């Protein structure tokens, strides 16, 4: 008996890399998934925050990161307000975003584990860089 677990999507290396490179927080994840679910619709940061029931102070930086030049969202301004819309720059990014949405719907625990592993990897990498920097010897100035 499978206990209702749907195994129709298994995270592959491309999806893992996509998540590691483009989604670094749960706010980013939830904002991206909201916009993927509603392609063609633009949202302000306050609309995204209200839909996700979080503060704009948490959502605005997440949306800005997702909309970075190599990102997944387009940014437009109308009547002095900034709006975000799902607009990945390549078809592959669009497909990976849809796979992420499917994984979220079918295997949320797997997705949370992947995000946690990525966060731990970022912390370890930062610690290793700080350790390496601590042992750098500076040459005397002439």
C-alpha beads as a LAMMPS data file, in Angstrom:
LAMMPS data file: protein, C-alpha beads

142 atoms
141 bonds

1 atom types
1 bond types

-500.0 500.0 xlo xhi
-500.0 500.0 ylo yhi
-500.0 500.0 zlo zhi

Masses

1 110.0

Atoms # bond

1 1 1 0.000 0.000 0.000
2 1 1 1.457 3.380 -1.034
3 1 1 -0.300 5.514 1.579
4 1 1 -1.526 7.878 -1.113
5 1 1 1.943 9.070 -2.124
6 1 1 2.038 10.108 -5.764
7 1 1 5.416 9.376 -7.317
8 1 1 4.670 10.895 -10.713
9 1 1 7.560 13.357 -10.424
10 1 1 10.969 12.637 -9.004
11 1 1 13.332 15.537 -8.574
12 1 1 16.162 15.235 -11.093
13 1 1 19.539 16.952 -11.128
14 1 1 18.226 19.794 -13.321
15 1 1 15.385 20.531 -10.918
16 1 1 17.758 20.378 -7.946
17 1 1 20.162 22.801 -9.653
18 1 1 17.284 25.097 -10.623
19 1 1 16.096 25.226 -7.031
20 1 1 19.630 25.797 -5.710
21 1 1 20.358 28.607 -8.206
22 1 1 17.025 30.426 -8.326
23 1 1 15.135 29.865 -5.067
24 1 1 16.950 30.509 -1.796
25 1 1 14.081 31.096 0.632
26 1 1 10.592 29.845 1.342
27 1 1 9.236 33.314 0.569
28 1 1 10.806 33.105 -2.876
29 1 1 9.414 29.615 -3.362
30 1 1 5.851 30.542 -2.415
31 1 1 5.920 33.784 -4.435
32 1 1 7.251 31.975 -7.502
33 1 1 4.665 29.213 -7.225
34 1 1 1.852 31.757 -6.898
35 1 1 2.959 33.486 -10.095
36 1 1 3.556 30.206 -11.972
37 1 1 -0.025 29.176 -11.141
38 1 1 -1.305 32.389 -12.743
39 1 1 0.771 33.044 -15.855
40 1 1 0.005 36.275 -17.613
41 1 1 -1.212 37.979 -14.451
42 1 1 0.872 40.684 -12.794
43 1 1 0.874 41.225 -9.032
44 1 1 2.181 43.988 -6.806
45 1 1 4.250 43.017 -3.782
46 1 1 1.328 43.813 -1.491
47 1 1 -0.982 41.568 -3.546
48 1 1 1.510 38.698 -3.343
49 1 1 1.965 39.289 0.391
50 1 1 -1.798 39.251 0.958
51 1 1 -2.254 36.084 -1.124
52 1 1 0.476 34.333 0.875
53 1 1 -0.560 35.861 4.208
54 1 1 2.887 37.316 4.939
55 1 1 4.254 40.828 5.291
56 1 1 5.483 42.845 2.350
57 1 1 8.804 43.291 4.170
58 1 1 9.431 39.555 3.596
59 1 1 7.966 39.342 0.099
60 1 1 9.451 42.417 -1.589
61 1 1 13.085 41.203 -1.371
62 1 1 11.990 37.727 -2.516
63 1 1 10.252 39.159 -5.582
64 1 1 13.226 41.407 -6.343
65 1 1 15.593 38.446 -6.247
66 1 1 13.331 36.372 -8.496
67 1 1 13.165 39.324 -10.906
68 1 1 16.922 39.844 -11.087
69 1 1 18.282 40.071 -14.660
70 1 1 18.826 36.313 -14.837
71 1 1 15.577 35.663 -12.980
72 1 1 12.141 34.285 -13.519
73 1 1 9.897 37.342 -13.240
74 1 1 9.366 40.458 -15.288
75 1 1 8.862 43.815 -13.633
76 1 1 6.588 46.573 -14.866
77 1 1 5.551 49.855 -13.328
78 1 1 2.062 51.280 -13.626
79 1 1 0.704 54.301 -11.808
80 1 1 3.752 54.381 -9.542
81 1 1 3.400 50.743 -8.439
82 1 1 5.717 47.863 -9.314
83 1 1 4.149 44.658 -10.643
84 1 1 5.712 41.221 -11.014
85 1 1 4.747 38.558 -13.525
86 1 1 6.026 35.066 -14.246
87 1 1 8.218 35.513 -17.337
88 1 1 11.239 33.197 -17.380
89 1 1 13.877 34.112 -19.904
90 1 1 14.085 30.593 -21.395
91 1 1 11.711 27.753 -22.115
92 1 1 13.813 25.487 -19.908
93 1 1 13.350 27.810 -16.916
94 1 1 9.601 27.848 -17.589
95 1 1 9.467 24.048 -17.695
96 1 1 11.550 23.691 -14.521
97 1 1 9.264 26.190 -12.778
98 1 1 6.244 24.072 -13.733
99 1 1 8.023 20.924 -12.502
100 1 1 8.691 22.712 -9.221
101 1 1 4.987 23.530 -8.956
102 1 1 4.125 19.879 -9.557
103 1 1 6.682 18.715 -6.981
104 1 1 5.225 21.176 -4.474
105 1 1 1.732 19.779 -5.077
106 1 1 2.727 16.118 -4.950
107 1 1 5.772 15.837 -2.696
108 1 1 5.999 18.871 -0.473
109 1 1 8.216 17.114 2.083
110 1 1 10.753 16.256 -0.618
111 1 1 10.788 19.897 -1.691
112 1 1 11.289 21.108 1.893
113 1 1 14.157 18.627 2.304
114 1 1 15.779 19.901 -0.898
115 1 1 15.482 23.520 0.257
116 1 1 16.921 22.639 3.669
117 1 1 19.848 20.821 2.063
118 1 1 20.508 23.845 -0.168
119 1 1 20.441 26.187 2.834
120 1 1 22.882 23.966 4.706
121 1 1 25.143 23.861 1.645
122 1 1 25.136 27.692 1.476
123 1 1 26.018 27.956 5.188
124 1 1 28.838 25.415 4.857
125 1 1 30.199 27.171 1.765
126 1 1 30.201 30.537 3.533
127 1 1 31.945 29.028 6.571
128 1 1 34.606 27.433 4.369
129 1 1 35.245 30.749 2.600
130 1 1 35.596 32.566 5.943
131 1 1 37.989 29.901 7.204
132 1 1 40.069 30.117 4.044
133 1 1 40.106 33.914 4.272
134 1 1 41.325 33.700 7.874
135 1 1 44.453 31.870 6.709
136 1 1 45.366 34.192 3.866
137 1 1 48.697 35.811 4.435
138 1 1 49.122 39.327 3.244
139 1 1 52.379 40.288 1.648
140 1 1 54.181 43.158 3.290
141 1 1 53.688 46.436 1.482
142 1 1 56.778 47.861 -0.171

Bonds

1 1 1 2
2 1 2 3
3 1 3 4
4 1 4 5
5 1 5 6
6 1 6 7
7 1 7 8
8 1 8 9
9 1 9 10
10 1 10 11
11 1 11 12
12 1 12 13
13 1 13 14
14 1 14 15
15 1 15 16
16 1 16 17
17 1 17 18
18 1 18 19
19 1 19 20
20 1 20 21
21 1 21 22
22 1 22 23
23 1 23 24
24 1 24 25
25 1 25 26
26 1 26 27
27 1 27 28
28 1 28 29
29 1 29 30
30 1 30 31
31 1 31 32
32 1 32 33
33 1 33 34
34 1 34 35
35 1 35 36
36 1 36 37
37 1 37 38
38 1 38 39
39 1 39 40
40 1 40 41
41 1 41 42
42 1 42 43
43 1 43 44
44 1 44 45
45 1 45 46
46 1 46 47
47 1 47 48
48 1 48 49
49 1 49 50
50 1 50 51
51 1 51 52
52 1 52 53
53 1 53 54
54 1 54 55
55 1 55 56
56 1 56 57
57 1 57 58
58 1 58 59
59 1 59 60
60 1 60 61
61 1 61 62
62 1 62 63
63 1 63 64
64 1 64 65
65 1 65 66
66 1 66 67
67 1 67 68
68 1 68 69
69 1 69 70
70 1 70 71
71 1 71 72
72 1 72 73
73 1 73 74
74 1 74 75
75 1 75 76
76 1 76 77
77 1 77 78
78 1 78 79
79 1 79 80
80 1 80 81
81 1 81 82
82 1 82 83
83 1 83 84
84 1 84 85
85 1 85 86
86 1 86 87
87 1 87 88
88 1 88 89
89 1 89 90
90 1 90 91
91 1 91 92
92 1 92 93
93 1 93 94
94 1 94 95
95 1 95 96
96 1 96 97
97 1 97 98
98 1 98 99
99 1 99 100
100 1 100 101
101 1 101 102
102 1 102 103
103 1 103 104
104 1 104 105
105 1 105 106
106 1 106 107
107 1 107 108
108 1 108 109
109 1 109 110
110 1 110 111
111 1 111 112
112 1 112 113
113 1 113 114
114 1 114 115
115 1 115 116
116 1 116 117
117 1 117 118
118 1 118 119
119 1 119 120
120 1 120 121
121 1 121 122
122 1 122 123
123 1 123 124
124 1 124 125
125 1 125 126
126 1 126 127
127 1 127 128
128 1 128 129
129 1 129 130
130 1 130 131
131 1 131 132
132 1 132 133
133 1 133 134
134 1 134 135
135 1 135 136
136 1 136 137
137 1 137 138
138 1 138 139
139 1 139 140
140 1 140 141
141 1 141 142
